[in-house]
Amino acid sequence: MGVQSLMYRALGTVPGPIIFGSLIDRACLIWEYSDCDDDGGVCWLYDNDDFGGYAFKILFSCRFVTICFFVLAYVFYKPISEIDPEQGQETPFEDGAQSNADLPSNLEVNDSVIIKSYKVRSD
């Protein structure tokens, strides 16, 4: 969880302001530079058409990448399953069972909770 949170924050919150700040700077038409500051200056006039075009391109590309990853996840998703040792075939785990008869033989239902029983080897 900690690594996931770190990656989410590093990839989600750090590049966003940098990218959109660059977008805003590209749309500037008139800059005011001062002799004292070395941090770039202040923009006095923006080109609204360029600004809107840049914003649309960035947001559309982010949405396109999101949709591509969603489609890939949808195509390659495989539900969780187990191999039933008695039948030697895969059976759906929990969600695929329609009734008690559909459960694999090593699963039992106890007050709406699925309990898996294990056989202990005595070697």
Secondary structure, DSSP 8 states (H G I E B T S, - for coil): -HHHHHHHHHHHTSHHHHHHHHHHHHTEEEEE--SS--S--EEEEE-HHHHHHHHHHHHHHHHHHHHHHHHHHHHH----EEEETTTTEEEE-STT--SGGGS-TTEEEETTEEEE-------
